[in-house]
Amino acid sequence: MAAVVTVFGLTPRYIGGSENYARELSRQLATYGWNSVVCFLSEPPQDVKKYLDLPNITIEVLENSADPRPSIATLRKLSKILRKHDARILHLHLVGFVGAFPWLARLLGVKKVFFTNHMSQPEGFVPVRSPLWKRLLVRIINGPISNVICVSEYNQRCLQTFDLLSKKKIRVIYNGVDFERVNPSHERARAFREKHGIPADRQVVIQISWMIPEKGVSDLLEAARLVIEKDSHVHFVFIGDGAGRESFKKQAIDLGISDHVTWTGLIQDPFCEGVFDAADFACQPSRWEEAFGQVIAEAMAYGRPVIGTAVGGITEVIESDVSGFIVPKRDINALSEKILCLLHNRELRQTMGAAGQLASRSKFDLRKTVNQMVQLYVEPKS
């Protein structure tokens, strides 16, 4: 059978957005009689393999695919994968925007090549039109690409401003949430609290992210200090790992709030381990220009309000004062005020949570967003 080869330039460490997407894509491709070949940088752990274990899925390892200039060995390996599986479609995620993969695929008879733009931009980034020489060169190099998929209108605006590709080739398809896995559980909430020693009388505020400065972790810690001074019945839980984790833990100690803060490290499956069940609401105080905000959409799917910052695509996910709040980046006072507002108003939490769940199901249902992608795969070439 013909196949869609999806290349993810990431190491699969847990069941997250990419793994959810790969599974749902494979399910939908099966209805067309297509195989799904999913390439990662390394072998997935057993729980991820089990999650992706569908009859039409094959997992391949394509080392170094995320390198800006893939090696000859990587190109040979991709060539072997495309031939082996009779690939008709190649879809690239989290790899370099300009590279040899699309040309290689077309030379081997692949009918369509897609690239999904997941890129967040630096803090305060302002897109400008690229120089003429770069526009011409990139258009030639990326000539074989059928479409570039942007995960937000923000990403689309950036790419269109760069003017590196015909606007006709650029589409917006949001990331999605697998609502089949959204199954709130009081038992999971209780188990999560017990596992991490969270006192029963405290409300839980979560942040799920890489533990890096760009995610605004230190800003939330500073806001937490102001919140705890006014209401000690709150607990802040940081889920994730990263280079800044130890320095953030020290910051919490220095601020005198470490007994109100929990660091879980990387959690393999937040849905199954009770993260959203235990949370009263979530925060995502990013500093850089986020491409989308996957964990925001997931929290909303669980009926949890979210406080986010006015950066990148976050404002497309959260409707301020409806499904949560949008505050200026690095504004510690505004962040703490909105946290206190939600802590002290249960009815508002419920109203915002219900609105967020409705919006998430309407705009970010994984089955719908993946189906938009599959329709591009199967529609005749224009």
C-alpha positions as CSV (number, residue, x, y, z in Angstrom):
1,M,0.0,0.0,0.0
2,A,1.0,3.6,-0.5
3,A,2.2,5.5,2.5
4,V,2.5,8.9,4.1
5,V,5.9,9.4,5.6
6,T,5.8,11.9,8.5
7,V,9.2,13.2,9.8
8,F,9.3,14.6,13.3
9,G,12.7,16.2,14.1
10,L,12.2,15.4,17.8
11,T,13.1,12.7,20.4
12,P,9.8,11.1,21.5
13,R,10.1,11.2,25.3
14,Y,6.4,11.2,26.3
15,I,2.9,11.2,24.9
16,G,2.4,14.8,23.7
17,G,1.0,16.8,20.9
18,S,3.2,15.2,18.1
19,E,2.4,11.7,19.3
20,N,-1.3,12.4,19.5
21,Y,-1.2,13.9,16.0
22,A,0.7,10.9,14.6
23,R,-1.8,8.4,16.0
24,E,-4.9,10.3,14.8
25,L,-3.3,10.9,11.4
26,S,-2.7,7.1,11.1
27,R,-6.2,6.3,12.1
28,Q,-7.6,8.5,9.4
29,L,-5.2,7.4,6.8
30,A,-6.3,3.8,7.4
31,T,-9.8,4.7,6.2
32,Y,-8.2,5.5,2.8
33,G,-6.2,2.3,2.8
34,W,-2.9,4.1,3.3
35,N,0.0,3.2,5.6
36,S,1.5,5.7,8.0
37,V,5.3,5.8,8.5
38,V,6.4,7.9,11.5
39,C,10.0,9.0,11.8
40,F,11.6,10.2,15.0
41,L,15.2,11.1,16.0
42,S,15.4,8.0,18.1
43,E,13.4,4.9,19.2
44,P,10.3,5.9,21.3
45,P,10.0,4.5,24.9
46,Q,7.8,1.6,25.3
47,D,4.7,3.6,26.5
48,V,4.9,5.7,23.4
49,K,5.3,2.7,21.2
50,K,2.3,1.1,22.8
51,Y,0.3,4.2,22.2
52,L,1.2,4.3,18.5
53,D,0.7,0.6,18.0
54,L,-1.9,0.6,15.2
55,P,-2.1,-1.9,12.3
56,N,-1.0,0.7,9.6
57,I,1.8,2.4,11.6
58,T,5.5,1.8,11.1
59,I,8.0,3.7,13.3
60,E,11.3,4.5,11.7
61,V,14.4,6.2,13.2
62,L,15.8,9.1,11.2
63,E,18.7,10.5,13.2
64,N,19.8,14.1,12.7
65,S,16.8,15.0,10.6
66,A,16.5,18.2,12.7
67,D,20.0,19.4,11.8
68,P,19.9,22.5,9.6
69,R,22.2,20.7,7.1
70,P,21.4,17.0,7.2
71,S,24.3,14.7,6.5
72,I,24.6,12.5,3.5
73,A,23.9,9.5,5.8
74,T,20.6,11.1,6.8
75,L,19.6,11.7,3.2
76,R,20.5,8.1,2.3
77,K,18.4,6.9,5.3
78,L,15.4,9.0,4.2
79,S,15.8,7.8,0.7
80,K,15.7,4.2,1.9
81,I,12.6,4.9,4.0
82,L,10.7,6.5,1.1
83,R,11.5,3.7,-1.3
84,K,10.8,0.9,1.2
85,H,7.3,2.2,2.0
86,D,6.3,3.4,-1.5
87,A,5.8,6.9,-0.1
88,R,3.3,9.1,-1.9
89,I,3.4,11.9,0.6
90,L,6.2,13.4,2.7
91,H,5.3,15.7,5.6
92,L,8.1,17.5,7.5
93,H,7.7,18.7,11.1
94,L,10.4,20.4,13.3
95,V,13.1,20.2,10.7
96,G,14.9,23.0,8.8
97,F,12.6,25.1,6.6
98,V,15.3,25.2,3.8
99,G,16.8,21.9,2.9
100,A,17.3,19.0,0.6
101,F,14.5,16.8,1.8
102,P,11.8,18.1,-0.6
103,W,14.0,17.7,-3.6
104,L,15.0,14.2,-2.6
105,A,11.4,13.2,-2.2
106,R,10.3,14.5,-5.5
107,L,13.3,12.9,-7.3
108,L,12.1,9.6,-5.8
109,G,8.6,10.0,-7.1
110,V,6.9,11.3,-4.0
111,K,3.7,13.1,-5.2
112,K,3.4,15.8,-2.6
113,V,5.6,17.4,0.1
114,F,4.3,19.3,3.1
115,F,6.1,21.3,5.7
116,T,4.5,22.4,9.0
117,N,5.8,25.6,10.6
118,H,5.8,25.2,14.4
119,M,8.4,27.9,15.0
120,S,8.1,30.2,17.9
121,Q,10.0,33.5,17.6
122,P,12.2,35.4,20.0
123,E,10.8,37.8,22.5
124,G,9.7,41.0,20.9
125,F,10.3,39.7,17.4
126,V,9.0,41.9,14.6
127,P,8.9,40.1,11.1
128,V,10.3,42.0,8.1
129,R,10.5,41.2,4.5
130,S,13.6,39.1,3.5
131,P,16.2,40.5,1.1
132,L,15.6,39.9,-2.6
133,W,18.4,37.4,-2.9
134,K,17.1,35.3,0.0
135,R,13.5,35.4,-1.3
136,L,14.6,34.1,-4.7
137,L,17.0,31.5,-3.3
138,V,14.5,30.1,-0.9
139,R,11.7,29.9,-3.4
140,I,13.9,27.9,-5.7
141,I,15.1,25.5,-2.9
142,N,11.5,25.1,-1.6
143,G,10.0,24.8,-5.1
144,P,9.0,21.1,-4.5
145,I,6.9,21.9,-1.4
146,S,3.2,21.6,-2.1
147,N,2.1,23.5,1.0
148,V,3.4,25.0,4.2
149,I,1.1,24.5,7.1
150,C,1.1,27.2,9.8
151,V,-0.2,26.2,13.2
152,S,-1.6,29.8,13.9
153,E,-2.5,32.9,12.1
154,Y,0.5,34.5,13.8
155,N,2.8,32.0,12.1
156,Q,1.1,32.7,8.8
157,R,1.6,36.5,9.2
158,C,5.3,36.0,9.9
159,L,5.8,33.7,6.9
160,Q,3.9,36.0,4.6
161,T,5.9,39.0,5.8
162,F,9.1,37.1,5.1
163,D,7.9,36.6,1.5
164,L,9.9,33.4,1.1
165,L,7.1,31.4,-0.4
166,S,4.0,32.1,-2.6
167,K,1.1,33.0,-0.4
168,K,-1.0,30.5,-2.3
169,K,1.0,27.7,-0.7
170,I,0.5,28.8,2.9
171,R,-2.4,27.3,4.9
172,V,-3.4,27.6,8.5
173,I,-4.3,24.4,10.4
174,Y,-4.3,24.7,14.1
175,N,-2.8,22.0,16.4
176,G,-5.4,19.8,18.0
177,V,-6.5,18.1,21.2
178,D,-7.6,14.5,21.2
179,F,-11.0,14.8,22.9
180,E,-11.3,11.0,23.1
181,R,-8.6,11.2,25.8
182,V,-10.3,14.0,27.8
183,N,-12.0,12.1,30.6
184,P,-12.0,14.1,33.8
185,S,-11.5,12.0,36.9
186,H,-11.7,12.9,40.6
187,E,-9.7,9.8,41.4
188,R,-6.8,10.8,39.2
189,A,-7.0,14.3,40.8
190,R,-6.7,12.8,44.3
191,A,-3.9,10.5,43.2
192,F,-1.9,13.3,41.6
193,R,-2.2,15.4,44.8
194,E,-1.2,12.5,47.0
195,K,1.8,11.6,44.8
196,H,3.2,15.1,44.9
197,G,2.3,15.9,48.5
198,I,-0.1,18.8,47.7
199,P,-2.2,19.7,50.8
200,A,-5.9,19.1,50.4
201,D,-6.8,22.6,51.4
202,R,-4.9,24.3,48.6
203,Q,-6.1,25.2,45.1
204,V,-3.7,24.1,42.3
205,V,-2.2,26.4,39.7
206,I,-0.2,24.6,37.0
207,Q,2.3,25.5,34.3
208,I,3.3,22.8,31.8
209,S,6.3,23.8,29.8
210,W,10.0,23.4,29.2
211,M,11.8,24.9,32.2
212,I,13.5,27.7,30.3
213,P,13.4,31.5,30.7
214,E,11.4,32.0,27.5
215,K,8.4,30.3,29.1
216,G,8.2,32.9,31.8
217,V,8.7,30.5,34.7
218,S,10.5,33.1,36.8
219,D,7.7,35.5,36.2
220,L,5.1,33.1,37.5
221,L,7.3,32.5,40.6
222,E,7.5,36.2,41.2
223,A,3.7,36.4,40.8
224,A,3.3,33.4,43.1
225,R,5.1,35.3,45.9
226,L,2.6,38.2,45.7
227,V,-0.3,35.7,45.6
228,I,0.8,33.7,48.6
229,E,1.3,36.9,50.6
230,K,-2.5,37.5,50.2
231,D,-3.7,33.8,50.1
232,S,-1.7,30.9,51.4
233,H,-4.3,28.3,50.3
234,V,-2.7,27.9,46.9
235,H,-0.1,25.6,45.4
236,F,1.9,26.1,42.2
237,V,2.9,23.0,40.2
238,F,5.5,23.2,37.5
239,I,5.4,20.3,35.1
240,G,8.3,19.7,32.7
241,D,12.0,19.7,32.5
242,G,14.7,21.8,31.0
243,A,18.0,23.6,31.5
244,G,16.7,26.2,33.9
245,R,14.9,23.9,36.3
246,E,17.5,24.0,39.1
247,S,17.9,27.8,38.9
248,F,14.1,28.2,39.1
249,K,14.0,25.9,42.1
250,K,16.6,28.1,43.8
251,Q,14.6,31.1,42.9
252,A,11.5,29.6,44.7
253,I,13.7,29.0,47.8
254,D,15.1,32.5,47.7
255,L,11.5,34.0,47.4
256,G,10.5,31.9,50.4
257,I,7.7,30.1,48.6
258,S,9.2,26.6,48.1
259,D,6.7,25.0,50.4
260,H,4.0,26.2,48.1
261,V,5.7,25.0,44.9
262,T,6.1,21.5,43.4
263,W,8.4,20.5,40.5
264,T,7.2,17.3,39.0
265,G,9.8,17.0,36.2
266,L,8.8,15.5,32.9
267,I,5.4,13.6,33.1
268,Q,5.0,10.9,30.5
269,D,1.3,11.4,29.9
270,P,-0.4,14.5,31.6
271,F,-3.8,13.3,30.6
272,C,-3.5,9.9,32.3
273,E,-1.5,11.0,35.3
274,G,-4.1,13.6,36.5
275,V,-2.4,16.9,35.8
276,F,-5.4,18.6,34.4
277,D,-7.8,16.8,36.8
278,A,-6.0,18.2,39.8
279,A,-5.6,21.7,38.4
280,D,-8.0,24.5,39.2
281,F,-6.5,26.6,36.4
282,A,-3.4,27.0,34.3
283,C,-0.8,29.7,33.5
284,Q,1.3,30.1,30.5
285,P,3.2,33.4,31.0
286,S,5.5,33.1,28.0
287,R,8.0,35.8,27.0
288,W,8.8,34.7,23.5
289,E,6.3,34.7,20.6
290,E,4.6,31.3,20.9
291,A,3.7,29.6,17.7
292,F,0.5,28.2,19.2
293,G,0.1,27.1,22.8
294,Q,-0.7,23.3,22.8
295,V,-1.0,22.9,26.6
296,I,-3.4,25.9,26.7
297,A,-5.7,24.2,24.3
298,E,-5.4,21.0,26.4
299,A,-6.2,22.8,29.7
300,M,-9.2,24.4,28.0
301,A,-10.4,21.0,26.8
302,Y,-10.5,19.9,30.4
303,G,-12.6,23.0,31.3
304,R,-9.8,24.8,33.0
305,P,-9.4,28.6,32.6
306,V,-5.9,29.8,31.4
307,I,-3.9,32.9,32.1
308,G,-1.6,33.6,29.2
309,T,0.5,36.5,27.9
310,A,-0.1,38.6,24.8
311,V,2.5,37.0,22.6
312,G,2.5,35.1,19.3
313,G,-0.4,32.7,18.8
314,I,-1.6,32.6,22.4
315,T,-4.1,35.3,21.8
316,E,-5.7,33.1,19.2
317,V,-6.2,30.3,21.7
318,I,-7.4,32.2,24.8
319,E,-10.2,34.7,24.4
320,S,-9.5,37.2,27.2
321,D,-12.2,37.6,29.8
322,V,-14.1,34.7,28.2
323,S,-12.0,31.5,28.5
324,G,-9.2,33.0,30.6
325,F,-7.1,36.2,30.8
326,I,-4.5,37.7,28.6
327,V,-1.9,39.8,30.5
328,P,1.2,41.7,29.2
329,K,4.4,39.7,29.2
330,R,6.7,40.2,32.2
331,D,3.9,42.1,34.1
332,I,4.1,40.4,37.5
333,N,1.4,42.5,39.1
334,A,-1.1,41.9,36.4
335,L,-0.4,38.2,36.5
336,S,-0.8,38.0,40.2
337,E,-4.0,40.0,40.1
338,K,-5.6,37.6,37.6
339,I,-4.4,34.6,39.6
340,L,-6.1,36.0,42.7
341,C,-9.2,36.8,40.7
342,L,-9.6,33.2,39.7
343,L,-8.6,31.8,43.1
344,H,-11.4,33.8,44.8
345,N,-14.2,33.3,42.3
346,R,-15.2,29.7,41.8
347,E,-18.2,30.7,39.6
348,L,-15.9,32.6,37.3
349,R,-13.6,29.6,37.0
350,Q,-16.5,27.4,36.1
351,T,-17.9,29.9,33.5
352,M,-14.5,30.5,31.9
353,G,-13.7,26.8,32.0
354,A,-17.0,25.9,30.2
355,A,-16.4,28.6,27.6
356,G,-12.8,27.4,27.0
357,Q,-13.9,23.8,26.6
358,L,-16.5,24.8,24.0
359,A,-13.9,26.9,22.1
360,S,-11.3,24.1,22.3
361,R,-13.8,21.6,20.9
362,S,-14.9,24.0,18.2
363,K,-11.4,25.1,17.0
364,F,-8.9,22.6,18.2
365,D,-10.5,19.1,18.0
366,L,-7.7,16.9,16.8
367,R,-10.0,14.8,14.5
368,K,-11.1,17.9,12.7
369,T,-7.7,19.5,12.3
370,V,-6.1,16.2,11.2
371,N,-8.9,15.7,8.7
372,Q,-8.1,19.1,7.2
373,M,-4.6,17.9,6.6
374,V,-5.7,14.6,5.2
375,Q,-7.9,16.3,2.7
376,L,-4.8,18.1,1.3
377,Y,-3.1,14.8,1.0
378,V,-5.9,13.1,-1.0
379,E,-7.2,16.0,-3.1
380,P,-6.0,15.9,-6.7
381,K,-3.1,18.0,-7.6
382,S,-4.1,21.4,-9.1
